[in-house]
Amino acid sequence: MTACDACLRRTDLIVAVAGSIDVAWRERRGRTARVLALPDEDLLALDPSAAPRYAAFNPTFARRRIAAAGLTAVCRCEAGYPERLRDLPDPPAVLHVAGSPAAIPRGEAVAIVGSRRATPYGLEVSTALGRALTGAGVPVVSGMALGIDSAAHLGALEADGAPPVAVLAGGAETPYPARMRHLHRRLVEHGAVVSEMPPGFTGHRWCFPARNRIIAALSTLTIVVEAATRSGSLITADLATDIGRTVAAVPGPVTSRASAGANELLHAGAAVIRDARDALDLLFGADAPALPDPNPLPPLDAAQRRLLDQVERGHGTVAELARTMEEAQRASRTLSELELLGLVRREFGGRYVRRL
């Protein structure tokens, strides 16, 4: 795969006028397609000072930088370019890939997105979805951000199945955020990290919604796990809808701000996702692959079964489970046993909830 001169020049032009695109993006109220779909001459008009760089562009130097960063580049003029990206009004001129280009999904794929400030509930749901879908052979696509995105990737890496794909706003060779370098390395080893921007590029604000459109386009189904009312994940859902993709959401507590945006999507008609089975049904219908029980119960004694049932019913504190000091000691001991078995987890405030 060797991206053509014209597409490499186009990418370098976007880098050269990135600051002006940031201004134009805000003026267009966040609709990146209205900017990134502009022809080269209109992009140059945003910042005429970029004209000498555009005229002097050296594609050989660009290819050397890509190779030195350990990336592969494929442009929209090539047969290997992901066809789904052509559904966008502004498909990236070049896709830079760290890892295996073969990992980029061609068949069914699921985007899992959500809040950076995720709750334990959201993180657990996202991890479980990533693990189960990957195990069922369905690639998971997300943005490697803190919270829901990285939880989905971690779940995907726990399974032996389809390779996961992360889409970044900056160069594909550079972990973002920096604390995700270990996750970035594992994604490169087992799947792919991709970006439309060349190596060395640091993202501007507009690059994140621009990244979101690639996540939406590479996937046939976008699932919002947890999102506030102004979350960037809702931008991904809107972009997915614009190009005819299915949008779904995981219901959350109506009292939780973290789930307000996801619940609004459900109210507007998005499909409900309770587990990976719901996602597979949306993708494949009656032909959906079978899923093994993700959490088969280990052998439990009567006390453990009784307490687990009470936790599942919402009685998750020692005060709700015991009336005497002796009962409280037994409940604490049994809860610790269930936690060691991976069946419950302790949340902030000492409340126990059932693990997915």
N, C-alpha and C positions, 0 to 999 in steps of 0.2 A: 504494500500500500504506500503510494507516494503521492501526496496531495499535489494538485496542479498549481502552476504559478499564479493563476488568477485568484484562486481561492485562498492561497497563502497571502497574497497581496491584500485581499479583502480583510482577512483576519488582522493583519498588521495595521491596516487603516483603522479598524475599530479600536485597537490599542492606542493608536496615535490620537484619536479624538474622544477617548473614553471620558475625559472630564466634561467635554461638551455634551456627550450623550447623557451624562448624569443630569445636566441642566434640562436638556430636551425631554428626558424621561419624566422629570417632575412636572414640566409644563404640560405634558400629555397625560397627567394624572396617573402615572404608573403603567401606562400601556406600552410595554417595551416593543410590541410588534409594530407600532407606528413609527418607531425609530429604527430598529434593526432591519426592517424591511426596505428602508430607503436605499436607492442605488448609490454607487460609490460617489458620484458627483454631488449628490445631495448631502452625503455624510461629510464630504470635504467642505461643503458650504457652511457646515456647523463650526468648522475651525480651519479657515484658509491657510493658517500657518503650517498645517500638516501636508500641504501640497508638495514641497520639495522632498520630504521623506517618501511620500507615495510614488513620486516619479523615480526616485533612486532606489526603490525596493530591490533587494537581492534575494531571490528565492533559494539560491544555493546556501546562503548564510542561514536562512530560516530553517532549512532542512537539517543543517548541521546542529543548530540549537536544539531542535526536536530530538535528534538522535542522541546528543550529549546528555539530555535529560532522561533518556531511557524510555521515550514515548514513541508510539506509533501514530501517524496522522492519516486520516482518510477524509477525502473531501466529497462534496455532494455531486461531483462529476464522475465519481467512481461507482462501479457496480457493488463494491463492498460497503457503501454508505447505508446506514440503517434506514430502510424504506419508511418506517413510521415517522421519522423526522420530517419527511417531505409533506406531511399533513399540516405542518406549521406554516403560517403566512410568512415566517422569517426563519427558515431552517438554517442552522449554523453552516457557514461555508466550510469549516473544517472541524472535525471531531478529533481531539487529542486523547490518546488512550494510554494509561499506565496499567500494565497487566495484559490480559489476553483480549484482543479484539473479538475473538470468538465468543466471549462471555456476554457481549451486547445482545440483548434478547431480540429474537426474530419472531418467535411465537408468542403465546400468552405470557404476560408479565404483570406484576402488581407493584404499584408505588405505595409505600407506607410512609406517611408524613404526619407531622404534628408539632406540638409545642416544644420549644427548647426548655422551658420550665415545666417539665412534665411531673405529674404526681406519681407515687409508687404504683397506683392502679394503671395509669397510662403506660408506664415503662414495662410493667408486667404483660399487659395486653400486647404491646408492640413486639416485645421479645418473643412471646408465644406465637404470634402471627408470622413473624419472620422465620422462626424455626419450623413451624408446621408447613407453611407454603413452600419453603425451600426443600423440605423433605419430600413433598409431593411432586417435586420436579418443576415448580413454578419460580422463575427468577424474581427476586425482590430488588426494587430500585428505590433509592432514597438519596438524601443529601449529605449524609455523614455529620449532620449538625448535632449539637448536644441534645439530650432528651430523647424524643420519640424516634428520630431518624437513626441515631447511633444504636439505640436499643433494637430496632428492626434489623440492622446490620449484624449486631452481635448474635441475635437469635438465628439469623440465616447462617452465620459461620458455625453455629453449634450443630447444624444438620449436615447430613451427607446427601447433597442433591444439587439443584441448579446453582450456578455461580452467581453471587450477588454483584450488584453494580451501584457505585456511588457516583453522583454528578456534583462537581464542584464549581464554584463561582470564579475561582482563580485557577492558576496552573494546576494541571492534574498531578504533577509530580510533587506538589507541596501539600502536606496535611493541613487542613483547615477545619476547625480550630487546631492550633499547634498541639494541644494536649491529646489530640486524636491520632498522633503519629503511629502508635501501635496498631490501632484499628486500620489506619490507612495501609500499613504494611501488609496486614493480613488480607485486606480486600484486594490488593494488588497481586498477592500470591495465589488467592483462590478465585478471583473474579476479575473485576476491572474498576478503575477509577477514571472517569472521563470529564472533559471540559471542552468548551468551544474556544477557550482562550489559550494562547500559546504559553510555553514554559516561562516562568519568571514573572507572570502577570499577577498583580494583587488586585482583588476585586473591588470595584466601586459599589455604591448602593444599588445601582440598577442591575448589577451582575447577579444579584440573588433572585429577583423575580425572573430574570432571563434564564438562570439555571433551572428555576422551577418549571419553565415551559418544556425544557428538555426532559425532565423527570416525567411530566405528564405525557409527553409524546411517545417516549419509549415504552410506556405501560398501556395495557388495555383496560386496567382498572386502577383507580386511585382511591386509597382508603385513608381518610383522616381519622387518626386515633384520638387525639386530644388537641383542641385548639380553642384559644380565646376568640372573642368576637373580631379582633383586629389582627389575627395571626396571619403570617405569610403562607401558612398551609392552605388557607382559604383562597389565596391567589392561585396556588397549584390546582385546587379544585375547580376554580373558574376557568383556568386555562384548559384543563382537561375537558370541561363541558364544551368550550368553544370549538374544540376539534373533534367532538363526537365521542369522547371516551366516557366510560361509565364511572360515576362518582359514588362512593359509599362512605359511611362514617360509623364509628363505634359509639354507641350511646353512653353517656356519662351521667353522673348525678345532676339533677336540675339545680342543685344548690352550689355546684362547683363552677367557678369562673373558668377554670381550665378546660371545661367541656362545653362552654356556652356556644362556641362557634360550631363544634361538631353537632351539637343538638339542633342548632339552627339549620344546618344542612339537612338533617333528618326531617325536620319540620317542613322544609322546602321540597322534600321528595327524594332525597338521596337514599340509596339502599342501606338497609341495616346490616351491620356486621357484628355478630356475636362471637364468632370464632372463625377459624380457617375454613371450616365446612361451608359457611355462608359465602365466603369469597370464591371457593371452588365451584359452588353451585352457580354463581353469577357468571363465571368464566366458561364453564363446560356444560351446565345444565345436567341432564340425566347421565351424561358421559363423564361426570366428575370422578376423579380417582378416589379410591378409598383412603381414609386416614386412620392410622392406628390410634388407639387411645393414648393421648399425650401424657396422661398421669394415671396409669393403672395403680390402684390402691395396693400397698403392701399389706401383709397380714397385720391386722389390728386386733387388740383385745377389746372387750366390751366397753371399758371406760374410754379408750381412745376413740372408738367409733361414736359413742354417745357425745363426747365433747366436740368431735369434728362436725357432727350434725348440728350442734348448737352454734358453732362458729359460722357454718354455712347459712344459718338462719339469722345471722346478724348479732348474736350475743358473743361479742369478741373480747370482753374484758373480764378480769377475775371477779370484779364486783358483780357482774351480771351472771356469772357462772357458779357463784358460791354464796352461801348464807352464813357459814360459820368459818372460824379460823382454820379448822381442820380441813373443811371442804376447799378453802382457798389454797392451802398448801398442796392438796392433791391436784387441784385444777392447774396450778402453776407448773407442777411437775409434768403433768400430762401435756400441757401446751408446749413445754420445752421438748418433749419427746416428739410431738407432731411437727414441730419446727425442724428438728434434726432429720426427720423423715422427708422434709421438703413439702409437706402438705399445707402448712400455714406459714405466714410471715407476720412479724410484729411491726406495726406502723407507729408513727410518732404519737406519743400519748399512751402507749402501752396496749393499744387495741390490736387484736389478732384477726387476720382475714385469711380466707382460703386462697391458696396459690393456684394459678391456672395450670 
